[in-house]
Amino acid sequence: MSIINGNNVILTVNGELICCARSVALSTAADIGDTSTMLTGKWKTYKGLKLSFALNCSGLCSADMNMSIAALRRLQIALQPLDFIFSATDINNNNETYSGQGIVTAVDTPASYNSAWEYTMLATGTGELTIQTIPPSTANIWYGTQDTNADPTALGASIMGNPANNIVITYPDPLNIGKFYYMFYLPVSGVPVKTAWQDVNDPINSGGIGADGLFAARAIDIGGTGYIMYMTNYKTLFTGPLPKVKFYRP
């Protein structure tokens, strides 16, 4: 049995997380109508009529992390449906994604003296809720280093992994030589673009995630086959025991 931890469940609004979210929930409901008559006997009968869904999110307010409360309230005031994605991934990389549109009906920001400022967001779905189940996908991920930022011309070394998730690669080059680091894989439908990186083996930077300015994504062609590639924008040095890099999805 594969348990899904709460930290692997996320809710995005128009593609963004809300501040420092600590709790998210998706609720679905069905309206029914009574179809009982004298001919149906002593047991009531019902018919499904309409479906609906609602979302809520709560956590700590932040002015510099993800979508701010002020930005969320501006979207609420506009009274326009927003794009919501509720996604959960288990330890085996199985993914369930629920997507649709909703209108923010409430944003509460209670504050207590000498306590963290918190928020709660409620939204009511409008229209259809789309459900997508994505099984784990394992594919070749090629990687390497070079002296220029030109497109690689050969496949080279590879690992097996799921391009839809975070990718960790240990590069073999010595630490005292600056190189352009890259990795690429065959395009996979629905796989999000990586937006951040981490020097995993650096004891100083092991908890930090670098800005997306370190590398950029682009399409390349090798032998008539198209790939999605991520390459550093400049020659890079790593300070850990080995240049071990984690590429993060959003």
Order of alpha helices (4+ residues) and beta strands (2+ residues): beta-beta-beta-alpha-beta-beta-beta-beta-beta-beta-beta-beta-beta-beta-beta
